[in-house]
Amino acid sequence: MEVIHVKGGTYCIDLEEAYVPFYKINDRDIVLLDTGYIDDRDRLESVIEKHDFNLKGIITSHCHPDHIANNQYFKEKYNCIIAAPEFEAHLCSSFINLKSLCSSITLAEIKKQYWYMLFETDVYISDKQEGINFCGVDFKIVHIPGHSSAQICIITPDNVCYVADALVSYELLGYTKITYGYILTKDLKSKLKLLDLECDKYVVAHKGIYDEITKLTTDNIEFYKHSAVKIYESIKGRMTMEEIVKASSSSFGIKLSNIYKYDLVSRMLGSYVDYLNETGKIREVIDDGFRKYERNEECSVIA
Ligand SMILES: [Zn+2]
């Protein structure tokens, strides 16, 4: 089924690796919540055209490539407007700004690999804002930074919460080796914040629809902590970040086959190393001119 009815006027488009929710304002006008990955373009377009939808607007949850890849294309094709969290919207306003998001690759590579991430934002959502009237519809906004710098949840008028990437589904937890967080300490706090929501349905981008998310949230947190323990255990003696990347990826069974995979895995592991450092499980030292990490042996349990 390519379109799943969630509740009232809230639906999801079922893509290969994600659900893209939309809200039906009336029989034709819709607001999309995110626009998927670049490879999702044809599928999204065919759903919009098959149902004769009029795409009025897009609300962006956060600016990762698998959530915004078709923003600018749809804006130009359907003449729709885009709302996005302010800070992340600025990151995607130019290639130079985008460099701060992809700092390990060159500007030329960013232009080649991530050309589709630039888009023009019409409505900036500030980090203080708890709601937005967009295309004549009131959506509630919940700020859940951590997975990215300014990720938001969007709650439709049907009391359906799109949690974006704040949680991953059981299906994904079953086969993924490690999940991404930009700043884990913040991400874990944001996950706990989700437990205060009283919504009727929750849509997880990758890829689930739930009536209730208490256990899913706890299990997501445990999954993170389990990954952190695995990385902690791969630190033997004093190791540089590059040595930790090599040792940890081997313990997770991840092959570092090319520079893009290496960068992605380094970024993911870097967040866990920061987390272990911030929570006092490891410490940094300068050893013969190298920045290295070692365990704080007295704190061997990850709380
Ligand atoms: Zn994401």
Boltz pocket constraint, residues with backbone or C-beta under 6 A from the ligand:
constraints:
  - pocket:
      binder: B
      contacts: [[A, 62], [A, 64], [A, 147], [A, 148], [A, 165]]
      max_distance: 6.0
